[in-house]
């Protein structure tokens, strides 16, 4: 976890606002530095200041061997290059082993939330989610992560195009057996 100095952050944000010529006497700007610092700490960068989510796993009692899939998971992140919002969707699939374990379903959302809430590039976010899940259920037969997102650093600055970035990471049977890979991507489009 990262250290946080609230008062120092407020002071520097105030100086930043002054340096770019914002009017701190505007009644709408009253307490803005404190609000912005609170927003970054409690919302946008909260993954830097919290412990990883506690993930409950359960025995795969009935020996389920199909894909466990969770889709349309909201991704709200911030690019580490410009601190502009990244807004998208994550899709997670994994193949439990017959005698292995499965993850509590809401925990997949919590894992995405934890890693997304920090300055990030999408490639790293994809890898971090994959590796965390792969580590939690070591006996799994494969993990698949797919993220599609719009980057406002592309749409609001620079080229100013409204494009979408897609990243994925596959391991185990998702990487080596096309039937599982195809089934995962089919679930995304259903």
PyMOL commands that set and color helices and strands:
alter all, ss='L'
color gray80, all
select helices_A, chain A and resi 6-19+27-29+32-44+46-48+105-116+122-136+152-155+173-176+178-189
alter helices_A, ss='H'
color red, helices_A
select strands_A, chain A and resi 57-59+67-79+85-95+101-103+119-120+142-151+165-170
alter strands_A, ss='S'
color yellow, strands_A
deselect
rebuild
show_as cartoon
